[in-house]
Every structure is written in C-alpha cells, then in structure tokens.
Amino acid sequence: MKICIENKDRHGLVYDISKILLKYNVNILSMEVIKNATYLETEPLAYKIEQKILAELNELHGIINIKSIMLMPHNEKYQQMDIVFNTINEGIVIANNNGKVVYINKAATTILKIGDRHVLGEPISKALPFCKLFSKTLATGKKYLHHEVYAEEYNNHYMVSSQPILDEQGNLFGGVAVIRDMATVRQIYQKITGQPSTSFNDIIHQSQVMEELILSAQHYAGSNSTILIRGETGSGKELFARAIHNASPRRNNIFLAINCTAIPDTLLESELFGYEEGTFTGATKGGKLGLFELACDGTLFLDEIGDISSTLQAKLLRVLQEHTVRRIGGNREIPVNVRIISATNRNLEEMVQNDMFRQDLYYRLNVIPLYLPPLRERREDIALLANYLFNSTVADINPNVKSISPEAIEKLENYDYPGNVRELSNIIERAINMARNPVITADDIVFSVKNKPANFNHNKAIKVFNFDLNTAVKNTEKTIIREAMKEFNSSRKLGAALGISHTSIIRKMKEYNLHFNE
C-alpha cells in the first residue's frame, strides 16, 4: 500500500498513524513527512485489512484526504534523476563517502564498456579500477576538471571530471564523476574551433587543368592512402586538403591542420605526439593529447612537410608504418586511425638525393601525388578569381567601389604572381583601398615593388661607409622613395608599394623635400 495523507499540521499525527498500523500488525516500509502531507508505504495488504486501515486513518483528527500514489517522493525524484541522466551523452557515476557506487547511467556503462555488469554497491576501486582520479576526490574533497584517464585493461583514454558532493554543513558525503570518451572530446573540439566546411565547389576556376585536377582529387578522396600536395606558396594546398577531407568518408570527423615551419621543432614534436604528465617543466597537468590522437578517425594536414627535422621524420615514419603513436615521456603505443595529407613547395626528390629528407618517408607520403599549377600557368582563371576576391571583400573595405575595369583585369592577367592566389588577393585588397572612383582602374593595380624590375641607377648608389649609420639610412631611404616616385604618381599608391601608410610617405617626402613633379 502506497498512500499520501493530506493533513493539517499537528503534533502526534505520526504517532497516531503508527498506532493504527501496529494494531493490524502491519510493517511500515517507508514514511516521509513534509508540511501538510505524510507519505506512507507498507507491505502488501489484503483488501479488507487495507480498507479498515484507511477508514480508521480517515477518522484521525486533522486528516483532510487520503489518496493512492504510484511512487514515494524519494523514488519519484530518483526516477526523474535517472531519466535526466540517461538522456545525456556523458557518463555519470555517483559514489557515497564510503567509495561505493550508488548510481551509474547508461552512457557510462557504454563509454566504460561495462555492459550489463552489475556495479551498484561495489567499491569504485573494483568497479572502475582505472579511475584513480575519482578516488582522490572522495579521499580529499577536491575537484579535478577535464583530466585524461587511461584504462590499461581496455587500452582506451577518457576525459574525466570529478567533484565532491557536500551536505548543507559542508561535509563530504559522496562524489560524482563525469566521463567523456575521446570521440566526444574530438567532436567538441571540432565545434569550438569552427572549422570551415570547404568543398570542391569553393575552388574558383574555369581552366581545363584545374578541372582535371579537381576530378582526380575527388576520386582520391574516397581512399585512406596518404596524399602529397605539391605547389608553390599561395597556390591553395590547404584549400584542396580541406575539400578532399569533406568529400571523404571521414567528413563527419575532425580535420586538423598544422604548419610545420610555424612552430619550433621541439614544440612541434609535443604538438604532434602529445606528452605524459610530468614530462617537462610547465607540462599540462594530466598530460596532453597530440594532434595524431585528436585527429583520430579524421584527417591531419601537415603543411610544409619538407621542413621538419630528421628526428621528426623518423617519428612520423613510425606512425605511418605502425599506425600507433607514443607520447613524449610515455611507454605505451596508442593506436591511431588518421589519414595524412601533407604539402610542400620544396623539391623533395632533390632533398632525398642530398640526404636532407628520408627516402622511406618520401615514399610513405607520396602514395598519391597532386601537383597544383601556379597561377601564371592558368591565366584563364585570373579574371574569375579577381572578381570573386573583389566581391567577397569590397563591402568590408570600401563599399563605394563597385567593379574592376577591363583594363585593370588585363593588367592583372599579364602579371606572373610569384605569390599565386594569395598575392592576387593581396593586390585586389590593396586596389580596393587605393581606389578613388567607383571602378578600379589599371592605375589602382599596384604590384609589389620587390616583384618589379627596379629602375634604380646603381651608379648613384650611396657608399654607406662614408657616412655614419643614421645618415646612411636616411640617404638610402630618400633614394628609394625618389626612384619609386617615378613609377607611382600618388602618395597612396607610393605608400602601398613601399609597404607604409600614405600619411607616412607624405611626411617622409616633406622631410626629404621630394615632389611628384620632379
């Protein structure tokens, strides 16, 4: 029998209820008392006995109403908690202050690979023998957030946060652990980093050579083999790598990119392979996942692969051969399932011949080669790219500019672009900034001074050793500005060509008494 007795608040009511149940020799399984309500659960009763008890309870002073209930309040709260905890993807484990498991949700049994094994009431050291972090919380009352935990028996890694549960007086009476598997951690990382979803449709082109290259790349996307993308700086190697990933079966998993020249060699090793806790001073507590682990089931893009050291070349070769990674300071091999796409603008074949790049690594990386043509070899794409870059940036820079003139396009098409698409983007942005009229003219198209043949009269070169350093610098600067003024007829264009603001060039022209009509 489960009932809710609605009553007026008075002394002795629980005693009176207990007397009636004692009279019929009924055992009370549970009783909960709150203001104006008493909840009662007894052992199963015969119908006649139950009716007699209810009749006598109704006669008690202060009783307002008696109704049957399905669950006692504590059971109802537990059921609600269980429903909530079983709707989330994180694993939840709750233990009491004796270190015994009192609750575990379905996600936890799946993540921890416990299955249907009964763990309630077991010590966490037995139920979760690898989870020492949780034991530390129950022993010390301290919380530990986002620590990596390794389960040797499953050869698996988890991200665990454990926090104490305190009563109203601040006394420790249990703890809760939140557990995430590494697949969830990677998904969170992917969402936080907001990686662009690049497809082959985002590669602007109309040339036949690019059309054939894209068709080949789309075909290669379905494979798990390594790809080596070759091409000059600024030709779009990372763009192709992202498009290949998003056309592959790994598209729903993470894509990570790292420029191997942007990070010092010692740091690059820890970024790629990770490290164990305490490996070196300043190491993150709990150790750190490397990019190979973080990119598991996804794609890792290694840009400028030709610049890594011989030590890293050997370690990378081992990962490609064994499909496992060993963290710095670690002694275990961690399986990784990651596709490698690498890129370089260097001549790896020549580097192999000169013993600057390992031949065995070269063959591992160069399973599928892709060669991106420089922009000067696909000039039919320049006009299309120029207009695309113009339309995508003009609104944020100078909305008064509406288009690019045919003469400006012709000038763009006759340039060789040592910096490829990246340089074209730079030139278009510079032209939008410099334009005084709604249409960009050929005069607004300014190429980098270092990429133009300099018309300087070298016979007039300053002999630096005849002057002190400050004087030599000023004279050299004056000469450069004077010669550049022969090519550019406004302070804005002159400043853009020399890489300084037009206000700075005006100030320097005044300082050196230079004028455009010279």
N, C-alpha and C positions, 0 to 999 in steps of 0.2 A: 504494500500500500504506500503510495506517494501522494501527499496532500499538502496544500497551502492553507493555513488557518489565518484568515484575516481577523484581526482583533484590535481592541483598544489597548493601549499600553498600560499595564498594571503589574504590580508585584505579585509573585506567586503563581503566575499563569503556567510557567513551565513545570512547576511542581504539581499543579492540578492535572495537567495533561499526562505527566508521568504516572501519577497515581491510577488514572483510568487504565492506562496500558498495563500497569503492574497487576491490576485487578484481573485482567484477562490473560495474564502471563505471556504478554507479547514482548518480544525483544525489539528494542529500538536500534536500527542500523545507522541512522544518521538524523541529526536535528540541527537546523540552522535558524537562528533568531535574528531578525532585523526589526527596525521600528515598525510596529503595526502589522507584522506578519511573522508567523512561525512555520517553518518548513519541516515536514516530518516524513521519514522513510522507515518502514518496518519490514519485517519478514513477510512472505506471502501469507494471507489470511483467508479463512473460509468466508464465504459471502455473508452468512448470518452474523458471524463474530464482527466482521467489518462494519455492518450496518448498526449493530448495538454500540460499538465504539464511537462511530460518527454521531449517533443520536445523543450519547452522553457528553461528547465534546461540545455539541451544539447547545447543551444546557448550561455550560460553564459561563460564569459572569464575564462579560467583555467580548464574547465571541460575536463577530459580525457575519462571517461567511466562511464556508469550508468548500474547497474545490480540489478535484484531482489534477495532478500535474504529470508530465512525462519524465521530466528530469529535475533533480535537485539543483539549486543555484550553482553549486561548485561544479557539478557535472556539465551544466549548460555552458558555463564560462570556459571550461576545458574544451568542450566541443567546438565552441566558437573560435577559440585559440587554435585548435587543431585545423579547422577549415582555413583560417587565415594563413597559418604557417605552411599548409600544403598547397597553397596557390602561388607561392613564390619559388623562384628558381634556385635561391641559395639554400645550402644545407643548414639546418638549425639543430643544435644539440644542447640540451639543458641538463645540468647536473646539480645535485644538492651539495651541501657543505661537507658531506662525507665522501664526496668524489664519486657518487653513483649516478648513473644515467637515469633521469626521470622523464625525459622526453626526447624524441628524435623524429624529424619529419621525413617525408618520403624522398625529398630531394637529397637529403643527407645520406640515406641508405643507398641511393643510386650513385652519388658522387664518390662515396667511400667504398662502393662495391660490397656492401654488407648483405644486400639482398633481403631475404626473409629471416635472416638470423636474428634471434631474439636478444636484444641488448639492454632492454629496460631492467633496471635494478643491478646491472653489472657495474663494477668499477670502471672508470674511463680508461685506466691503465690496461684493462683487459679488452674492453670493447673497442677502444681506439688507441692501441699501444703506441702509435707513432705521434700522437697529438700531445707532446710534452708541454706545448705552449698552454693548453687548456689547464693542465695540472698546475702550472706555475701560477695561473690566475686564481685557482681555488686555494693555493697554498699562501699566496701573498696578498691577494685582493687587488692586484694591479691589472690594468687593461693593456692588451697588446693588439695594435691595429695593423692589418694588412701585412702579416708575416708569411713568408713562404715556408711550407712544411713539406718535407719529403717522406713518402711512405715507401720504405725499402721493400716491404713484402709485396707491394703492387708495382714498384718501380714507377711511381707517379708523384706529381707535385700538386700541391693545393695552396690556395691563398686563404689564410685563416685569421680571423679577428676574434679575440676572446675578451669578455668583460665580466666583472663581478656583478652579482645581484645582492643588493643590500636591503635590509629591513628599514623600518621607519627610524630606528635608533642608530642606523649606520653600521649595523653588524652584518658581517658576511654570512649569507646562508645559501649560497649557490653561485652558479656562473652559467653564462650562455656563450656558445661558440658559433660563429657564422663562417661557413665554409664555401668557397667557390673553387670550381675546377679551372684549369688553365685555359680551356676553350672559352669559358665565360670571361675570364680576365682579358683575353685577346679581343673578344667582341667589344668589351667596354673600352679598351684602348683605341680600337678602330673608330668607335663613335666619337670619342673625345677628340681624337686628332682630326676628325672631319676630312678624311682623305677624299680627294676629288674622284668622281666616277667617270674616268676617261674612257672613251670608246674610239674605234677606228673612224667613226663619223666626225670626230673632233679634229682629225688631221686634215687641215685645209690643203687641197691640191687639185690640179687638173691635168698634170703631166702624166704621160704614159708610164714613165719609170717609177713614179710613186704609186700609181695604181697597181702595177705588178708587184711592187714591194709589199703593199698592204694585203693583197691577196695571199702572198706567201706567208706573211705574219699571221693572218687569220687561220691559215692551215696549221701552222706550227703551234698555235695557242692550245690546241687540244692535247698536246703532248706534255709529258712531265720532264722531258730532256732539258738540259741547260742550254741557254741561248746566249751568244756573244754578239752584242750590237756594236758595230764599228761605225765611226763617223767623226767628222770634225766637231770642234766645240760649237755649241749652239745649234746643232742640226736636228735636235728633237729626240735624242736617245731615250730619255726618261719618259717622254710622251708615248713612244712606241712600247716601252716596257709596261706602262700602266694599261695601255689598250690591250696588250697581249694578256695580261692578268685578268682583265674584266671580260675577255672573250673565252676564258679557260674554265674548266670545271672547278677551279679554286676561287671563282669570282666572289663567292659569299664569305670567303675568309680574308685574312688581313694581307695587305700589300705594304711592305716596308722598304724604304729607300735610304741609302746612306752613301755619301760621297767620301770615298776612301782617302782623298787628299785633304779634306777639310778638318780632319781630326788627327792629332799626333799619334804616332804609331802605337805607343803604349796604351793610350786611351782607346784607340780603335780596337785593340785586342779585347779589352774588357767590354766594349760595346757589343762586339760580335758574339763573344763566347760567354759573357757573364762572369760572375765570381762568387765564391762562397764567403760566408760571414767571417770577418777577421782576417781576410787575406792580406789586406794592407791598411795603413792608417787612412782614416776617412772613408772606409768602405761602408756602404749602407748596411744597417743592422738587418740581419736575416739573409744577407747576400742579395744578388741581383740577377734577374733573368737577362740572358743575352738575346740579341736580335734573332739568332737562329731558333731559339726556343719560342720567342714571342711570335715569330712568323710561321710557326708550325701549322701545317695544312694550308698555308698560303704561299706567298711569293716574296723573296728577298732580292732586291735590286742593288747590286754592288756597282756603283758608278766609279769611273777612273780606276778600274781594277789593275791596270798596268803599273800603278804607282805604289802598290803595297810592298812591304819588306819581304825578304826571303824567308824570315821566320813565320810571318803570317801566311805566306804562300804555302809553306809546308802544312800548317794547321788547317788551312782551307782545303787543301788536297785531301787530308784525312777525313774531313766532314763529307766531302763529295764521294769518297770511296766507301766509307763505313756507314754513312747516314746516322752518325751519332756525334755528339759534341761533349767535350769535357770542359767544365768551368775552370777558370783560373783558381788555383788553390784546392780544386776538387779531386776526387779519386774515383769517380764513377762516370760511366758513359751514359749519356741521356739520349734516347732515340729522338730524332727529329725528322719530320716529313715536310720538307720545304723545297720549292722549286727555285733554282738560282737563275736569275737573268743578270748578266754583267755587261758592262760597257766600257769602252776606252777610245781615245783618239790617238793612241800611240801604236807604233808598228810592233806588235807582239812577236811576229816572226823574226824580225831583226833583233829584238831583245832576247829571244831564245838563243839565237846564234851567238850573241855576245855574253851568254850566261847571266843575263840580268832578269830573266823570267824562266821559271821551271817549265821544261818541256812537257812533263807529265801533267802539270796543272793546265797548261795551254790546251792539251787535248781534251781534258775533262770539261773545260769551259766552252770550247769551240765545237761542241757537238752540232749545234745549229747556228751557222753564221748569218748575220744580217748586216748588210752594208747600206748605210744611209747616204745618199748622194748629197754633196754640198749644194747650196742654193744656186751657185753660178752654173751648175750642171742641170738645172731645171728652171730656167729663166721664165718659162711659161707660167710658173706658179707665183712669180713675184707680185704681179698686179693683184691677183686674187688675195694673196696674203696681206699685201699692203692695205687694201680696202677693209679686210677683216680686222686687222690690228687697229686701223683708224676708227672703225665703228665701235670697237669694244672699249676704247679708251677716251675718245674725244669728249664724251659727256662729262667725265670727271675732271678733265683738264681745261678745256676751252670750248664750251657749248656754242660759241659764236661761229666756230669753224664748221662748215657744212660738207665739204668734199675735198678731193685731191684732183688737181688739174691733170689733163692728159700729158702735158709737158713734164710735170713732176713725176708721173708714172714712168714716162720714157727715161728720165734721168735715173730713176730707181732701177729700171731694168738693165741699164748699161753699167752698173756697178758690180764689183766681184764679190763683195761680202765675205771677207775673211772670218767674220764672226757669225755668219749664216743667219738663221731666222732670229736669233737673239739680237744680232746687230740691227737687222731690219726693224725690229720692234723698237729699239733704242732710237733709230733715225726718225721713225714715224712719230714717236712721243716728242722728240725734240722739235720736229716741224710743227706739231700742234701748238707747242708752247711759243714758238717764234712767229707764227702766222699773225699778220695784222689785218688780213682780209678774210672773208668767209670761205675762200678757196685757197688751198695750199698750192703755192707756185713752185716752180723749179728752184727759185732763189731761196725758198724756205727749206729745201732739202740740203742739209749740211752733213757731209761725211766727216768721219774722224780725221783730224789733221795727221795723225801718225799713219793713216792708211792712204794718204795722198802724197804724191811726189812733192817734196819740198823744193821750192824755187829759191832757196836761200843762196846768197853769194858767199860761198865758203872762203873766198879770198879775203872777205871782210871779217872773218871770224876773230873774235876777241882773244887775245893771248892772256889767259887768266893769270899767268904767273907775273904779269906786270902790275897787277893791282892787288889790293887786299881783298879778302873773300867777299865782303859786303858789296864793295864796288863792282867786283866781277859779276856777282849775281844780278845786280841792278842793270848793268850794261847788257848782259846776256838776255835778260827779260825784255829790255827795251828793243833789242834787235829782233827777237822772236815776234813781239807784238807788231813791230813795223812791217816785217815781212808778211805776217798773216793778214795785215790790213790790205795788202794787195789782192788777196783772194776774197775777202769778206768786206762788204760795204756798209755794215751797220754794227753798232755796239752789241746788239742782241745776238746776231749771228757770230760775231767775233768771239764773244764770251762763250757761246755754246761750243764753238770749235776748239777753244783753248781749255774748256772744262771749268770755267769760272762764271760767276753771275755777270750780267751786263752792267750792273752798278759797279762791280769791282773793276771791270775793264775801263769804264768811264773814268774812275778815279786814277787808274794807272796811266791812262792816256793824258790826263791833266798833269800828272806828276812828271811824265817824260816829254810833255809838250808835243804830243803827237796828234795829227788831224787827218781825217779821211781824204782831204783834198791834196795831200802831199803827193 
